[in-house]
Amino acid sequence: MSLHKLPRVTRDQKGVSLVEIMIAMVIGLILTAGIIQLFMGSKQTYRFHDALSRVQENARFAVEALNYDIRMAGNLGCTSYVQNITNTLNAPVDFKPGTGIQGWEATGTAPGNTFALPAANAAVVDAAGAGWATSGGAVLDVGTMSLPGSDVVRIWRGDNNPGTITGMSPGANTNFDTEPETSVELGEILLLSDCQNADLVQACNVSNIPTGKRIILSGGCDPGNDASERLSTQVGGQIVRLRSFIYFVGKRDNDPNNPPGLFRRPLGATGGSSAAAGAAEEVVEGVESMQVLYGVDTDNDRVVNQYVTANNVPDWNNVLSVQIALLMRATERGDDISGATTYVLNGSNADAAADGRLRQVFNTTIALRNRVP
């Protein structure tokens, strides 16, 4: 048996042509571009939804804070049902917690007006000066550093834990006793009432006694009590700590380079002075503008007849509800956000520059619980 060699099949080795290389490169570039586009789209979508969620979260926090305080405005415990409150404080006439709520309208921002939102590096100004209008002689505390074009609102209310007056000794330095669990701090402004009479006083001295706490009213603190005034509240009445907050749009540390936000100033220890509000506290960042309208009862039937700006409120005691519009903005820029846009806030038009920031308007209507049926 003989073996035959199989013929060797020889084939010339051939390379890849230039055309094939170019086609492969083009296909690779198309795939790479698609992947990059997909990545960039996903990144922009993530940034957009992240900014949107932050804006909505900040808005919910701001609305919740405003809701809590405004719906309690004018709620001074038993004092709420007393028409005349004796003010024993050495306080100016503009110290009026009995009004419950007061407001200041930013010039040029009434319904139907168009105004430009402040620039990113806009400086804050003292709203107690020019640029804000009010009615009824309301006086804003000096040092309320607000952004122009945004309204200011102040509320007065009592805290939620009233105490009971268990004893009283009238005189030059009137003192009264309370239950042990009554919470009163030195220098706090207090409202006393037996549901027929009411007094506004300051705790110039607080001490513990076997039966509770003893609070002394004198002229030795700031602003102090007028010794010529006598308390009208009787033993058995309530004691409520006075709370007051001024809400406004400002900037952290009053630095023009910081983003805008919602701030509030609490009632300071020297509560009788028109410049008595405490240091500003940032509630939440990202609030660019706040527009406020007040629902007033014009015929004493405890039903809102119209919503007006602060400078058109005929009587602050007749405000039953408040409409608030907040323009929220993202703290970071986004390339996918549209250009210049006009936003409607309670009937006024706010022009925003094309700065690449996401914005959204949030509206809420808040009833003053103590004044509605």
C-alpha positions in Angstrom: 0.0 0.0 0.0 1.5 3.2 -1.1 0.9 6.5 0.5 0.4 9.4 -1.7 1.2 12.9 -0.5 -1.8 15.2 -0.6 -1.2 18.2 -2.7 -0.2 21.3 -0.6 -2.6 24.0 -1.2 -0.9 27.3 -1.0 -2.8 30.6 -0.5 -1.2 34.0 -0.5 -1.6 36.0 2.7 -3.6 39.2 2.1 -3.9 42.3 4.5 -6.8 44.6 5.4 -7.5 47.3 2.9 -7.6 51.0 3.8 -11.3 51.1 3.0 -12.0 48.3 5.5 -10.0 50.1 8.2 -11.9 53.3 7.6 -15.3 51.6 7.7 -14.3 49.9 11.0 -13.2 53.2 12.4 -16.4 54.9 11.4 -18.5 52.1 13.0 -16.4 52.3 16.1 -16.8 56.1 16.3 -20.6 55.8 15.8 -20.8 53.2 18.6 -18.6 55.4 20.9 -20.6 58.5 20.1 -23.8 56.6 20.9 -22.5 55.4 24.2 -21.3 58.9 25.1 -24.6 60.4 24.1 -26.4 57.8 26.2 -24.1 58.5 29.2 -24.5 62.3 28.8 -28.3 62.0 28.5 -28.5 59.8 31.6 -26.2 62.2 33.5 -28.4 65.2 32.5 -31.6 63.4 33.4 -30.1 62.5 36.7 -29.0 66.1 37.4 -32.4 67.4 36.4 -34.3 65.0 38.6 -31.9 65.5 41.4 -32.3 69.3 41.2 -36.1 68.9 40.9 -36.3 66.7 44.0 -34.1 69.1 46.0 -36.3 72.1 44.9 -39.5 70.2 45.9 -38.0 69.0 49.2 -37.0 72.6 50.1 -40.4 73.9 49.1 -42.2 71.4 51.3 -40.0 72.4 54.2 -40.6 76.1 53.6 -44.3 75.7 53.2 -44.5 73.5 56.3 -42.7 76.1 58.4 -44.9 78.9 57.1 -48.0 76.9 57.6 -47.3 76.0 61.2 -46.7 79.6 62.3 -49.2 81.4 60.2 -52.1 79.2 61.1 -51.3 79.8 64.7 -51.1 83.6 64.3 -53.3 85.4 66.7 -53.7 82.3 68.9 -52.8 83.7 72.3 -54.5 81.2 74.4 -57.3 82.6 76.5 -56.1 86.0 75.6 -57.3 85.5 72.0 -60.9 86.2 73.2 -60.1 89.4 75.0 -60.6 92.6 73.1 -58.4 94.9 75.2 -54.9 93.8 76.4 -53.2 95.9 79.0 -49.6 96.5 78.0 -47.5 96.9 81.1 -44.3 96.9 79.1 -42.2 100.0 78.6 -42.8 99.4 74.9 -43.5 101.6 71.9 -46.9 101.8 70.4 -45.9 99.7 67.4 -45.4 96.6 69.7 -48.8 95.1 68.8 -49.0 91.3 69.4 -52.8 91.5 69.5 -52.8 92.0 65.7 -51.7 88.4 65.2 -50.2 89.1 61.8 -48.6 92.0 59.9 -47.0 92.3 56.5 -44.9 94.5 54.2 -45.4 94.6 50.4 -42.3 94.8 48.2 -42.5 97.8 45.9 -43.5 96.9 42.3 -44.6 93.3 43.0 -48.4 93.7 43.4 -50.6 91.6 41.2 -50.5 92.7 37.6 -46.9 94.1 37.9 -43.8 92.7 36.3 -40.5 92.8 38.1 -37.0 91.3 37.6 -35.7 88.9 40.1 -32.5 90.1 41.8 -29.2 89.1 40.2 -27.3 86.2 41.6 -24.9 88.5 43.4 -27.6 91.0 44.5 -27.1 92.6 47.9 -29.7 92.4 50.7 -31.1 95.7 52.1 -32.8 96.6 55.3 -36.5 96.1 54.7 -37.3 98.5 57.6 -36.3 101.3 55.2 -37.6 102.3 51.8 -38.8 99.6 49.3 -41.6 98.0 51.4 -45.1 99.3 52.2 -47.6 98.4 54.8 -50.8 99.7 56.5 -52.2 100.2 60.0 -48.9 101.7 61.3 -47.1 98.4 61.3 -43.4 98.9 62.0 -40.8 96.4 60.8 -37.8 95.6 63.1 -34.6 97.3 62.0 -32.1 94.9 60.6 -34.5 92.7 58.6 -32.0 92.2 55.7 -34.2 91.2 52.8 -33.7 90.8 49.0 -35.6 93.4 47.0 -38.8 92.2 45.3 -39.8 89.8 48.0 -42.6 90.4 50.6 -42.1 90.2 54.4 -44.6 88.8 56.9 -44.6 88.8 60.7 -46.7 86.6 63.0 -47.5 86.9 66.7 -48.7 83.8 68.6 -48.5 82.1 72.0 -46.7 78.8 72.6 -48.7 75.6 72.9 -48.1 75.0 76.6 -50.0 77.5 78.7 -49.5 77.5 82.5 -51.8 78.5 85.3 -51.4 81.4 87.7 -51.7 80.0 91.3 -51.0 83.2 93.3 -50.4 86.9 92.9 -48.9 89.7 95.0 -49.5 93.2 93.4 -47.3 96.1 94.1 -44.4 98.1 92.8 -42.7 94.8 91.8 -45.8 92.7 91.1 -45.1 88.9 91.4 -47.2 85.9 90.6 -46.8 82.2 91.1 -47.2 79.4 88.6 -47.3 75.6 88.5 -43.9 73.8 88.7 -44.2 72.6 85.1 -44.7 76.0 83.6 -41.9 76.9 81.3 -40.7 80.5 81.6 -37.3 81.9 80.9 -35.7 85.1 82.3 -36.6 88.1 80.1 -39.4 86.4 78.2 -42.5 88.4 77.1 -45.7 86.8 78.6 -49.4 87.1 78.1 -51.6 86.7 81.1 -55.4 86.2 80.8 -58.4 85.0 82.8 -60.5 85.1 79.6 -62.0 88.4 80.7 -58.9 90.5 81.2 -55.4 90.3 79.7 -52.0 91.7 80.4 -48.7 91.8 78.5 -45.7 91.6 80.8 -42.0 90.7 80.9 -40.5 88.2 83.4 -37.7 90.2 84.9 -36.9 87.6 87.5 -37.8 83.9 87.6 -37.2 81.7 90.7 -38.2 78.3 92.0 -40.4 78.1 95.0 -41.8 75.0 96.8 -45.1 75.2 95.0 -43.8 76.1 91.5 -42.2 79.2 90.1 -42.3 82.9 91.1 -42.1 85.5 88.4 -41.4 89.1 89.3 -42.4 92.0 87.1 -40.2 95.1 87.5 -38.6 97.9 85.5 -35.2 96.4 86.0 -35.0 94.5 82.7 -35.1 95.5 79.1 -37.6 96.9 78.2 -39.1 96.2 81.6 -42.6 96.8 83.1 -44.3 100.0 83.9 -44.8 100.1 87.7 -47.7 102.4 87.3 -49.7 99.7 85.5 -51.7 97.2 87.6 -52.4 93.6 86.4 -56.1 93.0 85.5 -55.7 89.2 85.3 -56.9 87.3 88.3 -55.5 84.2 90.0 -56.5 81.1 88.1 -55.8 82.7 84.7 -53.5 81.5 82.0 -49.9 82.3 81.3 -48.6 82.0 77.7 -45.2 82.8 76.4 -45.3 85.2 73.4 -43.7 84.1 70.2 -43.1 86.2 67.1 -41.4 85.5 63.8 -40.5 87.7 60.9 -40.3 85.7 57.6 -38.4 87.1 54.7 -36.1 86.2 51.8 -32.4 86.9 52.5 -28.9 85.6 52.2 -26.8 83.7 54.7 -24.5 86.1 56.6 -25.9 88.9 54.4 -23.2 87.9 51.9 -24.2 88.8 48.3 -22.4 85.7 47.0 -24.5 83.3 49.0 -27.7 81.8 47.5 -31.1 83.2 48.6 -33.2 81.4 51.1 -36.1 81.8 53.5 -35.2 83.3 56.8 -37.0 84.2 60.0 -36.2 86.5 63.0 -37.6 85.5 66.4 -38.7 87.8 69.1 -35.7 88.8 71.1 -35.3 89.1 74.8 -35.8 92.9 74.6 -39.2 92.4 73.0 -40.6 95.9 73.7 -38.3 97.6 71.3 -39.0 98.1 67.6 -35.5 96.9 66.9 -35.9 93.9 69.2 -36.1 90.9 66.9 -33.3 88.4 67.4 -30.7 87.2 64.9 -31.9 85.8 61.6 -32.2 82.1 61.2 -32.1 80.3 57.8 -35.2 78.1 57.5 -34.3 76.7 54.1 -32.2 77.6 51.1 -33.4 78.1 47.5 -36.3 80.5 48.1 -35.8 83.2 45.5 -39.0 85.2 45.9 -42.0 85.2 48.3 -45.3 87.0 47.3 -48.0 87.3 50.0 -51.7 88.3 49.8 -54.0 88.6 52.8 -57.6 87.5 52.9 -59.6 90.1 54.7 -63.2 90.1 56.0 -64.7 93.4 55.1 -68.3 92.8 56.5 -67.5 91.0 59.8 -69.1 87.7 58.8 -65.9 85.8 59.3 -65.6 85.0 55.6 -62.9 86.3 53.3 -64.2 88.9 50.9 -61.0 89.7 49.0 -57.3 89.1 48.9 -55.1 92.3 49.0 -51.5 93.2 49.4 -50.1 94.3 52.8 -50.3 98.0 52.1 -54.1 97.6 51.3 -55.1 95.7 54.5 -57.8 97.9 56.2 -57.4 96.2 59.6 -54.9 93.5 60.5 -57.4 92.0 63.0 -59.7 91.2 60.0 -57.1 89.0 58.2 -58.5 85.5 58.1 -56.2 83.8 55.7 -53.0 84.2 53.8 -52.0 83.2 50.2 -48.3 82.6 49.7 -46.4 82.0 46.5 -42.8 80.8 46.7 -40.4 80.8 43.7 -37.9 78.1 44.4 -34.7 77.6 42.5 -31.9 75.0 42.3 -28.7 75.9 43.9 -26.6 74.6 41.0 -26.7 75.4 37.3 -27.8 72.9 34.7 -27.0 72.9 31.0 -30.4 71.3 30.2 -32.5 74.1 31.8 -34.3 76.5 29.4 -33.4 80.2 29.1 -35.1 83.3 30.5 -38.6 82.6 31.8 -41.4 84.6 33.5 -43.1 83.0 36.5 -46.5 84.1 37.9 -46.6 84.6 41.7 -50.0 85.5 43.1 -50.7 87.5 40.0 -47.4 89.3 39.7 -44.9 88.4 37.0 -41.3 87.6 38.0 -38.7 87.6 35.2 -35.9 85.2 35.7 -32.6 85.5 33.8 -31.2 82.7 31.6 -28.8 81.4 34.3 -29.4 77.6 33.7 -31.1 77.1 37.1 -34.2 75.0 37.5 -37.1 77.0 39.1 -40.6 76.1 40.2 -43.5 78.0 41.8 -45.3 76.6 44.9 -48.6 78.1 46.2 -50.4 77.6 49.5 -53.4 79.2 51.3 -53.2 79.2 55.1 -56.2 79.9 57.3 -55.7 81.6 60.7 -57.3 79.0 62.9 -58.2 81.4 65.6 -60.2 83.6 63.3 -62.1 81.3 61.0 -65.4 79.6 62.0 
